[in-house]
Amino acid sequence: MDHSRAPVLEALEAFRRRGDIAYGPPGHKQGRGVDPRVAEIVGLDVFRSDVLSLNGLDDRRQSQGVLSQAQELMADAVGAEHAFFSTCGSSLSVKTAMLAAAGPGEKLLLSRNAHKSVIAAVVVNGVEPIWVHPKFDTERHLAHPPEPEDVRRRLREHPDAKGMLLITPTDWGSCADVEGVARVCHEFDVPVIVDEAWGAHLPFHPALPVWGMDAEADLVVTSVHKMGGAVEQSSVFHLQYDRVSPEVLAQREDLLGTTSASSLVYATLDGWRRQMVEQGLELLEAAIHRAGRIRAAVADMPGLRPMGREVVEEGLAADLDPLKLVIDVRKLGMSGMQATEWL
């Protein structure tokens, strides 16, 4: 596929060049009605680019295929069979993924080191949570992802479970054995959903931990606004195999998602994909090198201890994202939370 293309950005550029006026939302009419004091701070171009996909970038029938083309390019870039853009962040994407795998009253294995969105999905979807406890790191007071045998044990105890939701990488970069968990789930013929909110960058450099699609995961949710270059609320579902129907996933997203999707989100997702395909290897190589240099400098400072590959060597995690810098500050006589407040 031609990854020099960015269909959403191209449609937005054409819309602005034509000077179209959409006779519908948004009410500010590409900034014509915005308070100049607001535009002075956030920029008038933000409003000029705030266009609905339907009757804006595309017609109501989506006959130009602007969004579908962008999603196909994203899927191709990361080796997925399908990709769906979400403008409500991975919080909504996780809820949607869970609803696509299990319905009210059905069981779903959930990693206990879960984000608020997982708990909210349990309430909203009415699924019965079967908690899989992570591996607690008593030395660092962190929770690392559960292991394949933890998942196998819970599936044996609950053979009627509809699937597993795994969180990896964690906020501090420790990673699960995604392939091992996926193969256990597939033995029981259930999907594994990976909440890879902190892993949008993983497909684009071989020195980074394995990307969920490459590790046999069925459904992967990423937050491009976390580790990528898209605006806040930018999220993508990635899907492969047939354990989760793409039609069902799209329907669930339509059920929960907004009918006024932001083209700012779509456009920046589209542009980030193009950047990663064209320049991602070089950019991430520089970032990995920089992170290593910082980690080495911190290790030489009194009272500071950066977390490194020892968590993998100790068997606490399957891998570690080198771009996450975690520093133990206890020898300074303070907690990590106190250090964060000070910073």
C-alpha positions as CSV (number, residue, x, y, z in Angstrom):
1,M,0.0,0.0,0.0
2,D,1.1,3.6,-0.6
3,H,2.0,4.8,2.9
4,S,2.9,8.3,1.6
5,R,-0.8,8.8,1.4
6,A,-2.8,10.2,4.4
7,P,-6.5,10.1,3.2
8,V,-8.0,12.0,6.2
9,L,-5.3,14.8,6.0
10,E,-5.7,15.0,2.3
11,A,-9.5,15.3,2.6
12,L,-9.1,18.0,5.3
13,E,-6.7,19.9,3.1
14,A,-9.1,19.8,0.2
15,F,-12.0,20.9,2.4
16,R,-10.1,23.9,3.6
17,R,-8.8,24.8,0.1
18,R,-12.3,24.8,-1.3
19,G,-13.6,27.0,1.5
20,D,-16.6,24.8,2.1
21,I,-19.2,25.7,4.7
22,A,-20.9,22.7,6.3
23,Y,-24.6,23.6,7.1
24,G,-24.6,21.6,10.4
25,P,-22.2,21.1,13.3
26,P,-19.8,22.3,14.5
27,G,-21.5,25.6,15.2
28,H,-18.4,27.7,15.1
29,K,-18.3,27.2,11.3
30,Q,-14.5,26.6,11.0
31,G,-13.7,29.3,13.5
32,R,-15.9,32.1,12.0
33,G,-18.0,32.2,15.2
34,V,-15.3,31.6,17.8
35,D,-14.3,34.1,20.4
36,P,-11.1,35.7,19.2
37,R,-9.7,35.4,22.8
38,V,-10.1,31.6,22.5
39,A,-8.5,31.5,19.0
40,E,-5.6,33.5,20.2
41,I,-4.7,30.8,22.7
42,V,-5.6,27.5,21.0
43,G,-5.1,28.7,17.4
44,L,-7.6,29.4,14.7
45,D,-6.4,26.4,12.7
46,V,-7.8,24.1,15.3
47,F,-11.2,25.3,14.5
48,R,-10.6,25.4,10.8
49,S,-9.7,21.7,11.0
50,D,-12.7,20.8,13.3
51,V,-14.9,19.2,10.6
52,L,-17.3,16.3,10.8
53,S,-16.4,13.2,8.8
54,L,-20.0,13.0,7.4
55,N,-21.1,16.0,5.4
56,G,-17.7,17.5,5.9
57,L,-14.6,15.4,4.9
58,D,-16.9,12.9,3.2
59,D,-20.6,12.6,2.3
60,R,-23.2,10.9,4.4
61,R,-22.7,7.6,2.5
62,Q,-19.0,7.8,3.0
63,S,-18.7,7.1,-0.7
64,Q,-15.2,8.5,-0.9
65,G,-14.0,6.0,1.7
66,V,-11.8,8.6,3.4
67,L,-11.9,6.9,6.8
68,S,-11.9,3.3,5.6
69,Q,-8.8,4.0,3.5
70,A,-7.0,5.5,6.4
71,Q,-7.9,2.5,8.6
72,E,-6.7,0.1,5.9
73,L,-3.4,1.9,5.8
74,M,-3.1,1.6,9.6
75,A,-3.9,-2.1,9.6
76,D,-1.3,-2.7,6.9
77,A,1.3,-0.6,8.7
78,V,1.1,-2.7,11.9
79,G,0.3,-6.1,10.4
80,A,-3.3,-6.3,11.5
81,E,-6.2,-7.6,9.5
82,H,-8.5,-4.7,10.5
83,A,-8.0,-1.4,12.2
84,F,-10.7,0.9,13.6
85,F,-10.0,4.5,14.7
86,S,-11.6,5.6,18.0
87,T,-12.0,9.2,19.1
88,C,-12.9,8.6,22.7
89,G,-9.5,7.3,23.9
90,S,-8.7,3.7,24.8
91,S,-11.0,4.0,27.8
92,L,-13.9,3.6,25.4
93,S,-11.9,1.2,23.2
94,V,-11.4,-1.2,26.1
95,K,-15.1,-1.1,26.9
96,T,-16.0,-1.8,23.3
97,A,-13.5,-4.7,23.1
98,M,-14.8,-6.3,26.2
99,L,-18.4,-5.9,25.0
100,A,-17.5,-7.6,21.7
101,A,-16.0,-10.6,23.6
102,A,-18.6,-11.1,26.4
103,G,-22.1,-10.1,27.1
104,P,-24.1,-9.4,30.3
105,G,-23.7,-12.3,32.8
106,E,-20.9,-13.9,30.9
107,K,-17.4,-14.4,32.3
108,L,-14.3,-12.7,31.2
109,L,-10.8,-13.1,32.6
110,L,-9.4,-9.7,33.6
111,S,-5.9,-8.8,34.6
112,R,-6.2,-7.3,38.1
113,N,-3.8,-4.5,37.5
114,A,-6.6,-2.9,35.4
115,H,-7.3,0.7,34.3
116,K,-10.4,2.4,35.4
117,S,-11.9,1.7,32.0
118,V,-11.9,-2.0,32.7
119,I,-13.8,-1.6,35.9
120,A,-16.2,0.7,34.2
121,A,-16.7,-1.9,31.5
122,V,-17.6,-4.5,34.1
123,V,-20.3,-2.2,35.4
124,V,-21.6,-1.0,32.0
125,N,-21.4,-4.4,30.2
126,G,-22.5,-6.5,33.1
127,V,-19.9,-9.1,32.6
128,E,-18.7,-11.3,35.5
129,P,-15.0,-10.6,36.1
130,I,-12.7,-13.5,36.7
131,W,-9.6,-11.8,38.1
132,V,-6.1,-12.9,37.1
133,H,-3.7,-11.5,39.6
134,P,-0.5,-9.9,38.4
135,K,3.0,-10.7,39.7
136,F,3.6,-8.3,42.6
137,D,7.2,-7.0,42.8
138,T,7.7,-6.7,46.6
139,E,11.1,-5.0,46.1
140,R,9.8,-2.2,44.0
141,H,6.2,-2.2,45.0
142,L,5.0,-2.6,41.4
143,A,2.7,-5.1,39.7
144,H,4.0,-6.8,36.6
145,P,1.7,-8.6,34.2
146,P,0.4,-12.2,35.0
147,E,2.1,-15.2,33.3
148,P,0.6,-17.8,30.9
149,E,0.2,-20.4,33.7
150,D,-1.8,-17.9,35.8
151,V,-4.2,-17.6,32.8
152,R,-4.3,-21.3,32.2
153,R,-5.2,-22.0,35.9
154,R,-8.1,-19.5,35.8
155,L,-9.4,-20.9,32.5
156,R,-9.4,-24.4,33.9
157,E,-11.4,-23.1,36.9
158,H,-13.8,-21.2,34.6
159,P,-14.0,-23.1,31.3
160,D,-17.1,-21.1,30.3
161,A,-15.1,-17.8,30.3
162,K,-15.4,-16.0,27.0
163,G,-11.8,-14.6,26.8
164,M,-9.0,-12.8,28.6
165,L,-8.1,-9.1,28.8
166,L,-4.3,-8.6,29.4
167,I,-2.7,-5.3,30.3
168,T,0.8,-4.9,28.7
169,P,3.0,-2.9,28.8
170,T,2.4,-1.5,32.3
171,D,2.8,2.2,33.0
172,W,6.4,1.5,34.0
173,G,7.2,-0.6,30.9
174,S,7.2,-4.1,32.1
175,C,5.7,-6.5,29.6
176,A,3.7,-9.7,29.5
177,D,4.5,-12.9,27.6
178,V,1.7,-12.0,25.2
179,E,2.4,-15.0,22.9
180,G,2.3,-17.4,25.8
181,V,-1.0,-16.0,27.1
182,A,-2.4,-16.0,23.6
183,R,-1.6,-19.6,23.0
184,V,-3.1,-20.6,26.3
185,C,-6.3,-18.7,25.4
186,H,-6.4,-20.3,22.0
187,E,-6.1,-23.8,23.5
188,F,-9.4,-23.0,25.1
189,D,-10.6,-21.4,21.8
190,V,-11.2,-18.0,23.4
191,P,-9.7,-14.6,22.3
192,V,-7.1,-12.6,24.1
193,I,-7.7,-8.9,24.2
194,V,-4.5,-6.8,24.9
195,D,-4.9,-3.4,26.5
196,E,-1.7,-2.1,24.9
197,A,-2.5,1.5,25.6
198,W,1.2,2.2,26.3
199,G,2.4,0.3,23.3
200,A,1.4,2.1,20.1
201,H,5.1,2.5,19.2
202,L,6.0,-1.2,19.5
203,P,5.4,-2.3,15.9
204,F,7.9,0.2,14.5
205,H,11.3,-1.0,15.9
206,P,12.7,-4.5,16.4
207,A,14.5,-3.6,19.6
208,L,11.2,-2.9,21.4
209,P,9.1,-5.5,23.1
210,V,6.9,-7.7,20.8
211,W,3.8,-6.1,19.4
212,G,0.5,-7.8,20.2
213,M,-0.5,-8.6,16.6
214,D,2.9,-10.3,16.1
215,A,2.4,-12.3,19.3
216,E,-0.9,-13.9,18.2
217,A,-3.2,-11.6,20.1
218,D,-6.7,-11.4,18.7
219,L,-7.6,-7.8,19.5
220,V,-5.2,-5.0,20.5
221,V,-6.2,-1.6,21.8
222,T,-3.6,1.2,21.6
223,S,-3.5,4.8,22.8
224,V,-1.6,6.7,20.1
225,H,-1.9,9.9,22.2
226,K,0.3,8.2,24.9
227,M,3.3,6.9,23.0
228,G,2.6,8.4,19.6
229,G,2.1,11.7,18.0
230,A,-1.6,12.1,17.8
231,V,-3.8,14.4,19.8
232,E,-5.5,13.4,23.1
233,Q,-8.3,10.7,22.8
234,S,-6.6,9.1,19.8
235,S,-7.0,5.3,20.0
236,V,-7.0,2.4,17.6
237,F,-8.4,-1.1,17.7
238,H,-6.4,-3.7,15.8
239,L,-8.0,-7.1,15.0
240,Q,-7.0,-10.4,13.5
241,Y,-8.3,-14.0,13.3
242,D,-12.0,-14.9,13.6
243,R,-12.5,-15.2,17.4
244,V,-13.9,-11.7,17.5
245,S,-16.0,-10.7,14.5
246,P,-15.0,-7.4,12.9
247,E,-18.7,-6.7,12.3
248,V,-19.6,-7.2,16.0
249,L,-16.6,-5.0,17.0
250,A,-17.7,-2.2,14.7
251,Q,-21.3,-2.5,15.9
252,R,-20.2,-2.3,19.6
253,E,-18.1,0.7,18.8
254,D,-21.0,2.4,17.1
255,L,-23.2,1.6,20.1
256,L,-20.8,3.2,22.6
257,G,-18.9,5.8,20.5
258,T,-19.8,9.3,19.6
259,T,-21.8,10.2,16.5
260,S,-19.7,13.4,16.2
261,A,-16.2,11.9,15.8
262,S,-13.5,14.5,15.8
263,S,-11.6,14.8,12.5
264,L,-8.7,16.3,14.5
265,V,-8.3,12.8,16.0
266,Y,-8.7,11.0,12.7
267,A,-6.3,13.4,10.9
268,T,-3.5,13.1,13.5
269,L,-3.9,9.3,13.7
270,D,-3.5,9.2,9.9
271,G,-0.5,11.4,9.9
272,W,1.2,9.6,12.7
273,R,0.9,6.3,10.9
274,R,2.5,7.8,7.8
275,Q,5.3,9.3,9.9
276,M,6.0,5.9,11.6
277,V,6.1,4.0,8.4
278,E,8.4,6.5,6.8
279,Q,10.6,7.6,9.7
280,G,9.6,5.5,12.7
281,L,12.7,3.3,12.7
282,E,15.1,6.3,12.7
283,L,13.1,8.2,15.3
284,L,12.7,5.3,17.7
285,E,16.4,4.4,17.3
286,A,17.3,7.9,18.4
287,A,14.8,7.7,21.3
288,I,16.1,4.3,22.5
289,H,19.7,5.6,22.4
290,R,18.7,8.7,24.3
291,A,16.9,6.7,27.0
292,G,19.9,4.4,27.4
293,R,22.1,7.4,27.9
294,I,19.8,9.0,30.5
295,R,19.4,5.7,32.3
296,A,23.2,5.3,32.5
297,A,23.6,8.9,33.8
298,V,20.9,8.4,36.5
299,A,22.6,5.2,37.6
300,D,25.8,7.2,38.4
301,M,23.9,9.7,40.6
302,P,23.8,9.1,44.4
303,G,20.5,8.0,45.8
304,L,18.9,7.1,42.4
305,R,18.4,3.6,41.0
306,P,16.8,3.3,37.5
307,M,14.8,0.1,36.8
308,G,16.3,-1.9,34.0
309,R,16.5,-5.4,32.5
310,E,17.0,-6.9,36.0
311,V,13.2,-7.3,36.3
312,V,13.3,-9.6,33.2
313,E,16.4,-11.5,34.5
314,E,14.6,-12.0,37.9
315,G,11.6,-13.5,36.1
316,L,9.2,-10.7,37.0
317,A,8.4,-9.6,33.5
318,A,8.8,-11.1,30.0
319,D,10.3,-7.9,28.6
320,L,10.9,-4.2,29.3
321,D,10.2,-1.2,27.2
322,P,13.5,0.8,27.2
323,L,11.6,4.1,26.6
324,K,10.0,4.0,30.0
325,L,12.4,5.5,32.6
326,V,11.5,4.4,36.2
327,I,13.7,5.6,39.0
328,D,13.7,4.4,42.6
329,V,14.2,7.4,44.8
330,R,13.9,5.8,48.3
331,K,17.5,6.4,49.2
332,L,16.8,10.1,48.9
333,G,14.4,9.7,51.9
334,M,11.3,10.3,49.8
335,S,8.6,8.3,48.0
336,G,8.0,8.2,44.3
337,M,4.8,10.2,44.8
338,Q,6.6,12.9,46.8
339,A,9.2,13.1,44.0
340,T,6.5,13.5,41.4
341,E,4.9,16.3,43.4
342,W,8.3,18.0,43.7
343,L,8.9,17.7,40.0
